[in-house]
Amino acid sequence: MLELNPILVKDLRSRMRGARAYILLTIYLLILAGVALLLYVAIARDIGNELNAGRQIGRALFFTISTVALIEVCLITPVLTSGSIAGEKERQTYDLLVASLLTPWQIVWGKLVSALAFALLLIVAIVPVMSLAFLFGGIGLTEVLIAIVGLVVTALLYATIGLFWSAMLQSSLGATSFAIGTVIALLLGIPFLVVIFSLIIGSSAPSALLDSIWFIYLSRFVIALHPFIALGTTASQLSSGGEIFFEVVRTGATQVVVPSPWVLYSALSIFFSAALLAASVRLVQPMRTGADRKTRAVKKR
């Protein structure tokens, strides 16, 4: 019989037994529902009885709910993992955990999955609120699925960011501060660099440079590093009749096929998540003394 990871079982029980998880879930949904209600009242008052009023309300509700949900996932998910390993160090139980029969991979994987399980609960909970847009029209199943995939891969990436700092630092406060700082730096730093770069070379750059293939792929790579830009660009492409998995960019007389921003963002998020997870496992490796190294050297001989 396949046994569950004991770290996963322990953390899930401790996380879901108390009232904090349900309070957080309630506040999360209240914020989404409140924003959706206020937006509906504001748009319905402005649009009135126009012909496409329902479609406009549906699209506005969907994109606003998705944006608010993405903001909350970006802020909540790293907090869920930033204290997972650092908290063991503060409670003086880290040495016992490392000295147990569990491998570093089992420890890190259990901590990550227990946090992601709650993050996925938050994402699943917003689906009924998001589906309100179907009542008004203007939104298809494709947009909903892409939004859910974007939320899931964002939760995975930012959870591994918090887990990495938790394995790196000794205190939960420090790990949480660095995790939130990293998230803010990514969300604000990338648009700032894009604006600065555009101001520097936007007016003076030759057209051959802007139409070159490497510049197109580089710009798509930068777009895919930011969840809001990648998913927002995908939404605008789909609304204008673009393809789901790729887009065709015209450069002079040639055409370049590049992956859709949400596809590239998902791939990069999974890649960086795997790298941060491997780094966290490396940091959780128990420190070996000189006597341990000599013993291992003798055994190899």
C-alpha positions in Angstrom: 0.0 0.0 0.0 1.3 3.4 -1.0 2.0 5.5 2.1 1.4 9.3 2.2 4.2 11.7 3.0 4.0 12.2 6.8 5.1 15.8 6.4 2.2 16.4 4.0 -0.3 14.7 6.3 0.9 16.5 9.4 0.9 20.0 7.8 -2.5 19.5 6.1 -4.0 18.5 9.4 -2.5 21.4 11.3 -3.5 23.8 8.5 -7.1 22.7 8.1 -8.0 22.0 11.7 -8.0 25.5 13.0 -10.3 28.4 12.1 -7.6 30.4 10.4 -7.9 28.6 7.1 -11.7 29.1 6.9 -11.4 32.7 8.0 -8.8 33.3 5.2 -11.0 31.6 2.7 -14.0 33.6 3.7 -12.1 36.9 3.5 -10.7 35.9 0.1 -14.2 35.2 -1.3 -15.8 38.2 0.3 -13.2 40.5 -1.4 -13.8 38.9 -4.8 -17.6 39.0 -4.4 -17.5 42.6 -3.2 -15.3 43.7 -6.1 -17.6 41.9 -8.5 -20.7 43.5 -7.0 -19.3 47.0 -7.1 -18.1 46.5 -10.7 -21.5 45.2 -11.8 -23.3 48.2 -10.3 -20.8 50.7 -11.8 -20.9 49.2 -15.3 -24.6 48.6 -15.4 -25.2 52.2 -14.5 -22.9 53.5 -17.2 -24.0 51.1 -20.0 -27.7 51.1 -19.4 -29.7 49.3 -22.1 -27.1 49.1 -24.8 -27.3 46.2 -27.3 -24.1 44.4 -26.1 -24.5 45.4 -22.4 -24.6 41.8 -21.2 -21.4 40.9 -23.1 -19.5 43.9 -21.8 -20.6 43.3 -18.2 -19.6 39.6 -18.5 -16.1 40.4 -19.9 -15.5 43.1 -17.3 -16.6 40.9 -14.5 -14.4 38.0 -15.6 -11.3 40.0 -16.2 -11.7 41.9 -12.9 -12.3 38.8 -10.9 -9.4 37.1 -12.5 -7.1 40.0 -11.8 -8.1 40.3 -8.2 -7.7 36.5 -7.7 -4.3 36.7 -9.3 -3.2 39.5 -7.0 -4.4 37.5 -4.0 -2.6 34.4 -5.1 0.6 36.3 -5.7 0.5 37.7 -2.1 -1.0 34.7 -0.2 0.9 31.8 -1.7 4.5 32.8 -0.8 3.3 33.5 2.8 2.0 29.9 3.0 5.4 28.4 2.3 7.8 31.0 3.7 7.4 29.8 7.3 7.3 26.1 6.5 11.0 25.2 7.0 12.1 28.4 8.8 9.3 27.7 11.4 10.9 24.3 12.1 14.2 26.1 12.8 12.5 28.5 15.1 10.8 25.7 17.1 14.1 23.8 17.4 12.6 20.9 15.5 14.6 21.2 12.3 17.5 19.0 13.4 15.0 16.2 14.4 13.3 16.6 11.1 16.5 16.3 9.1 17.8 13.5 11.2 14.6 11.4 10.6 14.3 8.7 8.0 12.7 11.2 5.6 14.9 12.3 2.7 15.3 16.1 2.0 13.2 15.6 -1.1 10.3 14.2 1.0 10.6 17.0 3.5 10.6 19.8 0.9 7.9 18.1 -1.3 5.6 17.6 1.7 5.9 21.2 2.8 5.3 22.4 -0.8 2.3 20.2 -1.5 0.6 21.0 1.8 0.8 24.7 1.0 -0.3 24.2 -2.6 -3.3 22.2 -1.5 -4.6 25.2 0.3 -3.7 27.5 -2.6 -5.6 25.2 -5.0 -8.6 25.3 -2.6 -8.6 29.1 -2.9 -8.4 28.8 -6.7 -11.2 26.2 -6.9 -13.3 28.4 -4.6 -13.3 31.3 -7.1 -14.6 29.2 -10.0 -18.3 29.8 -9.0 -17.7 33.5 -8.7 -15.8 33.5 -12.0 -18.6 31.6 -13.7 -21.0 34.4 -13.1 -19.6 35.9 -16.3 -21.3 33.1 -18.2 -24.7 34.5 -17.2 -24.0 37.7 -19.1 -22.0 36.2 -22.0 -18.9 37.4 -23.7 -16.7 34.7 -22.1 -16.0 31.2 -23.4 -14.7 28.1 -21.7 -11.2 28.7 -23.2 -10.7 32.0 -21.3 -11.8 30.4 -18.1 -9.5 27.4 -18.5 -6.5 29.7 -19.4 -7.2 31.8 -16.3 -7.3 28.8 -14.0 -4.0 27.4 -15.5 -2.4 30.8 -15.0 -3.5 30.9 -11.4 -2.2 27.4 -10.8 1.2 27.9 -12.3 1.5 31.3 -10.5 0.7 29.6 -7.2 3.3 26.9 -7.9 6.0 29.4 -8.8 5.4 31.8 -5.9 5.1 28.9 -3.5 8.5 27.7 -4.4 9.9 31.2 -4.0 8.6 31.3 -0.4 9.9 27.7 0.2 13.4 28.7 -1.1 13.7 31.6 1.3 12.3 29.4 4.1 15.1 26.9 3.5 17.7 29.6 3.1 17.0 31.7 6.2 16.6 31.0 9.9 13.5 32.9 10.8 9.9 33.0 9.5 9.8 36.8 9.5 12.9 37.1 7.4 11.8 34.4 5.0 8.4 36.0 4.6 10.0 39.5 4.1 12.3 38.2 1.4 9.6 36.2 -0.3 7.2 39.2 -0.5 10.1 41.4 -1.5 10.9 39.0 -4.4 7.3 38.9 -5.5 7.0 42.7 -5.4 10.3 43.0 -7.3 9.1 40.7 -10.0 5.7 42.3 -10.4 6.9 45.9 -10.3 10.5 45.5 -11.6 9.7 43.9 -15.0 7.2 46.6 -16.1 9.6 49.3 -14.9 12.5 47.8 -16.9 10.2 47.5 -20.0 9.2 51.1 -19.7 12.8 52.3 -19.3 14.0 50.2 -22.2 11.2 51.5 -24.4 12.0 55.1 -23.5 15.7 54.6 -24.2 15.5 52.8 -27.6 11.9 53.3 -28.6 12.5 56.4 -30.7 16.1 55.8 -31.7 16.1 52.1 -32.4 16.3 51.2 -36.1 13.4 49.3 -37.7 15.7 46.4 -38.6 16.4 45.8 -34.9 12.8 45.9 -33.9 11.8 43.6 -36.7 14.6 41.1 -36.1 13.6 37.6 -35.0 15.8 37.6 -31.9 14.2 40.8 -30.7 10.7 39.4 -31.2 11.6 36.3 -29.2 13.3 38.3 -26.5 10.3 40.6 -26.1 8.0 37.6 -25.8 10.3 36.1 -23.2 10.1 39.3 -21.1 6.4 39.4 -21.5 6.1 35.8 -20.3 8.0 36.6 -17.1 5.1 38.7 -15.7 1.8 36.9 -15.0 -0.4 40.0 -15.5 1.2 41.0 -18.7 1.3 37.5 -20.1 -2.3 36.6 -19.3 -3.6 40.1 -20.2 -1.9 39.9 -23.6 -3.4 36.4 -24.2 -6.8 37.7 -23.3 -6.5 40.6 -25.8 -5.3 38.2 -28.5 -8.2 35.8 -28.0 -10.7 38.6 -28.0 -9.4 39.7 -31.4 -9.7 36.2 -32.9 -6.1 35.0 -32.2 -5.0 31.4 -31.8 -4.9 29.7 -28.4 -1.4 28.1 -28.4 0.6 30.4 -30.7 0.6 33.7 -32.5 1.9 34.8 -35.9 4.1 38.0 -35.8 4.8 39.7 -39.1 8.3 41.1 -39.5 8.5 42.8 -42.9 8.0 40.2 -45.5 8.4 37.2 -43.2 6.2 35.7 -40.5 7.4 34.4 -37.2 5.4 31.8 -35.2 5.9 32.3 -31.4 4.1 30.5 -28.5 1.2 32.3 -27.0 2.1 34.3 -23.9 0.2 32.1 -21.5 1.9 28.9 -22.9 5.4 30.5 -22.5 4.5 31.8 -19.1 3.3 28.4 -17.9 6.5 26.7 -19.3 8.8 29.2 -17.6 6.9 29.1 -14.3 7.3 25.3 -14.2 11.0 25.5 -15.1 11.8 28.1 -12.5 9.7 26.2 -9.9 11.7 23.1 -10.6 14.9 25.0 -10.2 13.8 26.6 -6.9 12.6 23.3 -5.6 15.9 21.6 -6.4 17.7 24.5 -4.7 15.5 24.1 -1.6 16.2 20.4 -1.5 19.9 21.2 -1.7 19.6 23.6 1.2 17.8 21.0 3.4 20.6 18.5 3.0 22.0 17.7 6.5 25.4 19.2 7.2 28.1 16.6 7.5 31.0 16.9 9.9 34.6 16.0 9.1 34.2 12.6 10.8 31.2 11.9 8.6 33.2 12.8 5.5 36.1 10.5 6.6 33.7 7.6 7.2 32.1 8.1 3.8 35.6 8.2 2.2 36.6 4.9 4.0 33.4 3.2 2.8 34.1 4.2 -0.8 37.5 2.7 -0.6 
